[in-house]
Amino acid sequence: MKMFIRIPSSLEILKRIGAIGGKRGIRIYLVGGPVRDIILGKTSIDLDLVSETPAQQVASILADELKGKVTFFSEFLTARIEWEEGTIDVATARREYYPVPAALPEVIPATMREDLKRRDFTINAMAISLHPDNFGELLDPFGGYEDLKEGIIRFLHPKSFVDDPTRILRGLRFSARFGFRFEETTERHIKKDRDGLLLISGERRRKEVRLLLREGMPAVRLLEKYELLPLLGFSPLHCINPPEEAQKLFSLSDPWFF
């Protein structure tokens, strides 16, 4: 059964983008976190777009119509448009390969379903069609809508945290922000695969932990619950300080983190 998501009037630009693509026979989708946030009732979102048409082609067309400037990142099959109202990120639908655990992925063009399958959690593995003939239709091949309504964080496959250990920290961030719980198998793999966080670069750790700490003390409690504080270099002192102070102490006391 088809499901259509109501797009807020404040996001009228999405209808315009869909029409621009539709005139040229190109199907463009809003994907990932922005879809999640619209379903949750937010009216201000990032514009993350995916198409099975190459991103360079899609971004060039949109930038021309919107009078924007486009930058291409050919290695990742992505592009970014800077225009008067902000930034639009465009990607070719992709499939990922991880040469070794925790490495940055290699990507190749793929279908929309394959693109959604490579994502971190089901609640972020949805897309909304922007094409005029089915504007607002939800693509949800992995049950993300139901998980979102039930407040469940579920990974897409058992190797998810091995491939990209930062997904553990992102999952904690979503749990802290939304008050969601982890699905049983996903939670079991947080504990099983958490040592993979030691394999990623300090830069990636720093980025994800700082984002996580912005969610306040619920984030610190989750780090404690899943026994990630010692692994990431926290001391007990960090746990009794406000998140901003904990972050400062963390960065000062943990040189390998960088």
Residue pairs with C-beta under 8 A, 6 or more apart in sequence:
2 134
2 137
2 138
3 137
3 138
3 140
3 145
4 134
4 136
4 137
4 138
5 35
5 38
5 39
5 128
5 136
5 137
5 138
6 136
7 14
7 15
7 38
7 128
7 135
7 136
8 38
8 43
10 43
10 44
11 38
11 43
11 45
13 47
13 85
14 30
14 47
14 128
14 130
15 130
15 135
17 28
17 47
17 49
17 62
17 88
17 130
18 28
18 129
18 130
18 131
18 132
18 135
19 132
20 61
20 62
20 65
21 27
21 28
21 51
21 53
21 58
21 61
21 62
21 130
21 131
22 131
22 132
22 133
24 61
26 51
26 53
26 57
26 58
26 61
27 51
27 52
27 53
27 129
27 130
27 131
28 49
28 50
28 51
28 58
28 130
28 131
29 49
29 50
29 51
29 112
29 127
29 128
29 129
29 130
29 139
30 38
30 47
30 48
30 49
30 127
30 128
30 130
31 48
31 49
31 50
31 91
31 115
31 116
31 126
31 127
31 128
32 48
32 119
32 124
32 125
32 126
32 127
33 45
33 46
33 48
33 124
34 45
34 46
34 47
34 48
35 124
35 126
35 127
35 128
35 138
36 123
36 124
36 126
36 144
36 148
37 45
38 45
38 128
39 126
39 145
39 148
40 148
40 178
46 87
46 89
47 86
47 87
47 88
47 89
48 89
48 91
49 58
49 88
49 89
49 90
49 91
49 130
50 90
50 91
50 92
50 93
50 112
50 115
50 127
51 58
51 90
51 91
51 92
51 93
52 92
52 93
52 109
52 111
52 112
53 92
54 77
54 92
54 109
55 72
55 77
55 78
55 79
55 90
55 91
55 92
56 72
56 74
56 79
58 79
58 90
59 70
59 72
59 79
59 80
59 81
59 88
59 90
60 70
62 68
62 70
62 81
62 88
62 90
63 69
63 70
63 81
63 83
66 81
66 83
66 84
66 88
67 83
67 84
68 81
68 82
68 83
68 84
68 88
69 81
69 82
69 83
70 79
70 80
70 81
70 82
71 79
71 80
71 82
72 78
72 79
73 79
73 80
76 91
76 107
77 91
77 92
77 94
77 107
77 109
78 89
78 90
78 91
78 92
79 89
79 90
79 91
80 87
80 88
80 89
80 90
81 87
81 88
81 89
81 90
91 115
92 109
93 109
93 110
93 111
93 112
93 114
93 115
94 107
94 108
94 109
94 110
94 114
94 115
94 118
95 107
95 108
95 109
95 110
95 114
95 115
95 118
96 105
96 106
96 107
96 118
96 163
97 105
97 106
97 107
97 108
98 105
98 106
98 163
98 164
99 106
101 162
101 163
101 165
101 196
101 199
102 162
102 163
102 164
102 165
102 196
102 199
102 200
105 118
105 163
105 164
112 127
112 139
113 139
113 141
116 125
116 126
116 127
116 139
116 141
116 142
117 125
117 141
117 142
117 156
117 157
118 156
119 125
119 156
120 155
120 156
120 160
120 164
120 167
120 170
120 171
121 144
121 147
121 153
121 154
121 155
121 156
121 167
121 170
121 171
121 174
121 186
122 142
122 143
122 144
122 147
122 152
122 154
122 155
122 156
123 144
123 147
123 148
123 152
123 153
123 154
123 174
123 180
124 144
125 140
125 141
125 142
125 144
125 156
126 138
126 139
126 140
126 144
126 145
127 138
127 139
128 136
128 137
128 138
128 139
129 135
129 136
129 137
129 139
138 145
142 156
143 154
147 153
147 154
147 183
151 178
151 179
151 180
151 181
152 180
152 181
152 182
152 183
153 171
153 174
153 175
153 180
153 181
153 182
153 183
153 186
154 182
154 183
154 185
154 186
155 161
155 167
155 171
155 183
155 185
155 186
155 189
158 185
158 189
160 167
160 189
161 167
161 168
161 189
161 190
161 192
161 193
161 194
161 196
162 193
162 196
165 193
165 194
165 196
165 197
165 199
165 200
166 197
166 200
166 204
166 205
166 208
168 190
168 193
168 194
168 196
168 197
168 226
168 228
169 197
169 208
169 209
169 211
169 212
170 208
170 211
171 182
171 186
171 190
172 212
172 219
172 222
172 223
172 226
172 228
173 208
173 211
173 212
173 215
173 219
174 180
175 181
175 182
175 218
175 222
176 212
176 215
176 216
176 218
176 219
176 222
177 215
179 218
182 190
190 226
191 226
191 227
194 226
194 227
194 228
194 231
195 231
197 205
197 228
197 231
197 232
198 231
202 256
202 257
202 258
203 258
205 232
205 257
206 251
206 257
206 258
209 232
209 247
209 250
209 257
210 247
212 219
212 223
213 219
213 220
213 243
213 244
213 246
213 247
213 250
214 243
215 243
216 243
217 242
217 243
219 243
220 238
220 239
220 243
220 246
223 229
223 232
223 234
224 239
229 238
229 239
232 250
232 254
232 257
233 250
233 253
233 254
233 256
233 257
234 246
234 250
235 249
235 253
237 249
238 246
238 249
238 250
239 246
241 249
250 257
251 257
251 258
